[in-house]
Amino acid sequence: MSDLNATAAALLGLLHDGPKTGGQLVAEAGERFGAFFSVTRSQVYRELPALAEAGLLRLGKQGPRSSQQYVLTAAGKKAFKNWLLTEPGPDHLRSPLILRMVHAGSLTPKQRQGLVDTARATYGADQEAARAAVKTAEDAYSKAVAEFALAHAKAVLKLLDAIPTG
């Protein structure tokens, strides 16, 4: 596997901390990357066998309910480091909320208000979580990422505040 995609690289990065099951990887990806990079359950379960087949992971212990741990191999560590050192290319924002806002004219005023209210609650909670992450960040890189998540939540809340109500 010469060219890792970002999802595969994200999984290899998470496995640096030790063996994990697919479910654990999905949960940890949401916690660590949720503010800026989404990883779905289907993506994780599609990538894991491909990474194992490429020799970048090996199967670890089988857990309860047939859960399977994956362990990072030396080749996986090398592939991840090589990925880190390559040019990242352009960022692409994929926001289901913004996409809905673009098409909100197809909704009734009450439906639009519900969309805005739900988003405001979600991003308000995200803002508080990001504030806490900034305070507890263990290094400059983690702090910078947490500050990005905080700025993102604030920006979305500002967008929502700009939308007329009623």
N, C-alpha and C positions, 0 to 999 in steps of 0.2 A: 504494500500500500504506500506508494511513493508520495501522493498528494493527499494529505489529510483534509477533510472538510472541517469546518469550525465545530460542528457537533461532535465528531469523533475526537477532535483535539480537546474539547471541553471534558469529555468522559475520561480521556487519558490523564488530564490534569487532576480530575477528582480522585482518580485511582492512585495518585502519588501518596495519598494519605493512608492507603491500605486497601485490602480487598473489600469489595462492596457488591451487593446484589443489584439487579436492575432497578428494583423499587427504591433502594437506598440512593442510587445515583439520581433517579428522578427527583426525589425529595431534596437531596443536597443541591442539585442544580437549581431548583427553584429558590432555595435559600440564598445561595451564593451568587447566582447570576440573574435572578428574576427581574431585577430593575433594568437590565440592559441586554439580556440574551435569553430568549426562550428556548427551552428544550422540552419536547413533548415525550410522553411515555412511548408512543409509537416510534419516534426517532431513536430513543435509547435502545429499544428492543430490536430495531433494525440494524443499528450500528454494532452492537456487542458481538453478534456472531461473525460479522465481517472483520472486526478487529481481531477476534480470536483466530479466524482462518488465516489472517495475514501474519499471525505470530506476534502481534503486539500485546495481546492478552492471553492468559491461559485460564482454564477453569479452576476454580478453587473449591472450597467445601460446599456441599449441598446443604441447604438450610431447610427450615420448616416449610411445609406446603410446596415442596419441590422448587424452592427458590435456589438460584444458582449464584454463587459468588464468582466474581472475576478478579484476576490478579494481574497487575501490570508486569510485563516482561522487560528485560533489558532492552530489547528491540523497541518496545513501546515507549520506554523512557527516552531513547534516542530519537524516535520519530516525533515525539512531543517536543523535545528540545529543538529539533530542526524546524518544526512548525512555528515555534515561538520566534525563531530567528528570521522567518520569511516576511516579506512585505505583506501587511494585512489587507491591502486593497481598500476599496471604498466601504464605508458603513452604509447600511440600509435600515431605515426605520420601518418596522412592521408593527403598527399599532392598530389592533382591532377597534379601539375606541375612536381614533381619528378617522378611520375608514367609515365607521358608523356616522360620525359627525358630517362627513362629506355628503352622505346620503340621507341625512336627517330630515330633509324636506319631504321625504316619502312617508314620514310619520305624522300622526296627529300632534297637536300642541301638548296634550297630556303625555303621550308616549315620549316625545322629545324631552319634556321636563323629567320624566322618570329616568331616561337615559342619563341626563346631566346629574340628577340627584344621586343615582347609583354610582356613577363615576366619581363624583365629588367625595362620597363616603370612602370608596376604595382608595383613591389617591390621598385622601386625608390620613388614612391608616398607613399607607405607604410612606408618607412624609414623616410620620411619627417613628416608624420602624427605621427609616434612614437616619433620622436624628440620633436615635439610640446607637445605630451602627457606627456613626461618625465618632461618638463618644467612646465606644469600646474597641475601635480599630486598633489592631496590634502592631501595625507598621504603616509606613507612609503610603504604600501602594493600596492597601486595604482602605485606608482613610480617604484617599483620593477617589476610589471607586464608590465609597459610601457617600462622599460629598456629591459625586455625579448623580447618584440615585436620589439624593435630596433635591438637587437642582432640577432634575427631571420631574419629580413629583410636584415641586413648586410651579414649574412651567405649565404642567397640565392643569393644575388648579387655577392658574392665571387665565389659561384659555377658557376653562369652564366659567370663570367669573365674567368673562367678556361676552358670554352668550346671553342675549336678552331673555328674560323670563316673561311668561304670559302670552 
